[in-house]
Amino acid sequence: MDFSFSPDEEQFRQEVRDFIAREVPPGLETGVGGFVESEDEWQFARGMTKKLAAKGWLSMAWPKEYGGQDAHMKSVILSEEMNYLGAPGLDFGGVGMLAPALMAHGTEEQKKRFLPGIASGDVLWCQGWSEPGAGSDLPSLTTRAVEDCDDFVINGQKVWTSHAQHANWCFLLVKTDPDAEPKHRGISFLLVDFKTPGITISPLITMADERAFSEVFYDNVRVPKENLVGEKNRGWRVAMIAAGFERSGIYRIALARRNVDRLIQYAKEPQPDGIVPARDPLVRQNLADLYIEGEISRILAYRVAWQQAQGLQPEWEASMARLFGCEFQQHVAHTGMEIMGLYGLLRENSKWANTECKMARQSLLAVGATIAAGTSEVQRNAIAMRGLGLPRG
Amino acid sequence: MDLDFTEEQDMLRNSARDFLSTECDKAMVRQIEESEEGYSPEIWRKMAELGWQGLLIPEEYDGMGMGLMDLVVIFEEIGRNILPSPFLVTVALGTPPIVEAGSEEQKKEILPRVSSGEAILTLALTEPSVGYTADCVELEAEDRGDSFVLNGTKLFVEFASASDYMVVVARTKSGGDPEDGITLLLVDSKSPGIKIEPFATTGMDKQCEVVFDNVSVPKANIIGELDKGWPIVAKTLEKATVAKCAEMVGGMQAVLDMSVAYAKERVQYGRPIGSFQAIQHMLADMYLRVETSKNILYQAAWMVSEGLPAAEKVAIAKGWCNEAYKKVTEDGVEVHGAIGTARDHDMGLYYRRSKAADPTFGDTESQRELVAQQLGL
C-alpha cells in the first residue's frame, strides 16, 4: 500500500493553493457546494469559473478525447483545496454530472453542442430532479413530458433546484410513461433551455438564508426532441451516470475540516471571558474526536477517488464515504456550537461574533447535509443491500 | 497512491486464514483459553514453521525480513479467527527493541530462537499506575557495577508466565525529564527473585503480575543505551498498537460476517430479520465501523512502516478502533438476540476481547488526549 500522493499531485496541490491566494480576496468564503451570499459574490464566482476553465482545471477529470486530462485524482485535490479555503467557482452540475452523462449517452451532435460551453464555464446548468412528491423515491416523479410533433411538452413541478435563478439550462428528469413498472423505466432525460416560455422560478430559502435553491414550475414548456439524452423511457441510466462521476464527496469533508481547524485555533486563544477553552479536558476530547473523524472521512474519500481513478465503480464504499462525511459535518457544527456557547449563536456581522469560527451559520447549513442528494437512511439502505447483500424489506 | 494489498499479501492472508481455521477452531480456542499455559505449544511450533514469529526479524537471524503491512495481514486473520497466544507480545513487543537497538550478541543469541519458536518474549512496561508514558515507569534498576539489581512490580505483563525473556523497562535515573533515565534490560524470566502470577481476566489473555525481588541483571543485557531506552519503547508501542488494531479489525470483521449471516437466516414475523430496516441500518453502521477502522489502521501502519512520524495517526487508529470494536460486538450480540449472550456462542469470545483490547496500549480518552497534544491544544 502507498497512501502518498505523487510528487506531481503534491505540486498541483501547491499550485491550487497559490492560485487561490492570488485570486480570492480575504474574507470571501463559500458555503457547502460553493453557495455564495450576494449577487456580487455570485458574479465573482462566475469569474472564477472562467479562470478555472482557462487553466484547464474545470474539466480536468474528463477523458482526454473530450478535452479533459483524465486527471481524476487531481480534480479531487482541486475540489479539496478550493473547498477547504472557501474559494468559489467550481461547477458541479455541468462539469461533474451532465458532461459525463452526455459522454456516455449523448449523440455526437449533443456532445458537440453542449460540452464546449460546460468546459469553458460559459453555460451554467442546473439539475431538475427532485419533486415535492419524489425525494428519496425519485422514480415516483410525476413531471410529465408528452410528445407533440417534434417536441416534448412538459408540465409539472421540480423542487430544490440549485442555482435555478442563475442557470442557463437544466438537465431534467421527466415521466414519459406514467404506467411503467418498475417506475424508473418510464423516465426520460431532457435538456431544457431556461429561456423557454412557461418556466417559473420561485426561490426556496433555507433556514440558513441560503438563496441557492428554487422551486421550478413547468407549464406547457416545449422542448425539441433533439434534446432527449439517451433513449426515451431510459433516462434513469443516464441519470445514474450523472450521479456517479464523482462520488468521493471530498468537498464536504474539506469544508468541515476547515471548521475543525478553526475551532482548534479558537480553543487555543483566550476568549472574551478570559478562559482558554483548550485547558478544559472535555473540549480537548471533543476537538480531538472531531479531528479524528476528519482524518477518517478524508481517507474514505481518497479511497473512493482512487477507486474511480482506477476505472472502478465504487458502490457501497461511496455510500459510506458520503454517510460518514455528512455526519462528520454535522458533528463539527454541533460540537462547535457547544464549545462556543452563547458566542456561537452570534451571526457573522454581530459585534461580538468570532470572525473565523462562524458556527451559527455552519450549524444552520449542516442540518441539511444528511438529506441533500441522498439521505443518510438511503445510504444505509444501499450499504445494507448492496454492500452486505441483505434482503429487501 | 495504491490502496490495495499486494498479491503476496493476499496470498499470505489466505494461507493464514486456512491455517488458523484448520488448527484452531472455536472449540480449540475455548480449550486453550482454559489451559494453564494460555496458548498451544503445538500451534506455536507450526506457526514458527510458517515463519510467523520471525516475520519482522531480518533474514540473517533466521527471520523473514518482511514488513509491518505483512504483519497487519497476519494479525487481522488472528483477530478474525481468534488465536490465544503470546504472538503479539513476542513479535510486536519483545522482539522489536532487540531488532532495533540490540547488540550483535543479543541479536545472535535471541532472534534465531524467536524465529524458530523456541523463545517467547514479552515487554514488562506497565506498573500498578498503569500508563504507557515514561512517567509511569518507576521500577528501579540499581547500579551495582557490573550489574543492575531490580526491585519493584510490573503489572499487566501479558504472557510473562509463558515467556523465556522479558524486556524490562526500568528506571535508572530519576528527577528531570521522565523520558530520560529509562533503560531496557533483557531479563531471563527464570532469574532468581522473579515471581510471576497470572490473573483471570475478561480477555483470558494471561495478564501477569511480575514482582522483582533483588533480581540481578548483568550490564551486558542492556538493550540500546543506558538511560536512553524510552524512544525504543515509544517506537515499539507504535508497532504493537498497529498490531493490536489489526487484531481488533479482524475481530470486527468476524462479528460483522457472523451477524450478517445470522440476519439472513433468522426468521421472525415470517421474514428474515435482515429484511427489517432497523436491523439493516444497524448492520450498515457496523460495516461502516469496520471499514473506517480498516482504512485508518492501514494508513497508520503504512506510515509506521515507511518510518514517517506516525504518533498522531497511530493514536487516531487506536482511539477509533477501541470504540468501533466495542460497538460492533455490542451490536453483534443485539442482532443475535438472546442466543448471542450464551457462553457457548462465539459472540462472547469477541465481545470479551473487545473489552480487553480497549485499555491495552491506551484507552480512547488517552488516545484523544495524545491527538490533542499533537494538535498543540
Interface residues (C-beta under 8 A of the other chain):
Chain A: M1 D2 F3 S4 F5 S6 M73 I264 A267 K268 A278 P281 V283 R284 Q285 L287 A288 D289 Y291 I292 E295 I296 I299 L300 Y302 R303 W306 Q307 W316 E317 M320 L323 F324 E377 Q379 R380 N381 I383 A384 M385 G387 L388 G389 L390 P391 R392 G393
Chain B: M1 D2 L3 D4 F5 M69 V260 A263 K264 R271 P272 G274 S275 F276 Q277 I279 Q280 H281 L283 A284 D285 Y287 L288 E291 T292 N295 I296 Y298 Q299 W302 M303 K313 I316 G319 W320 E365 R368 E369 V371 A372 L375 G376 L377
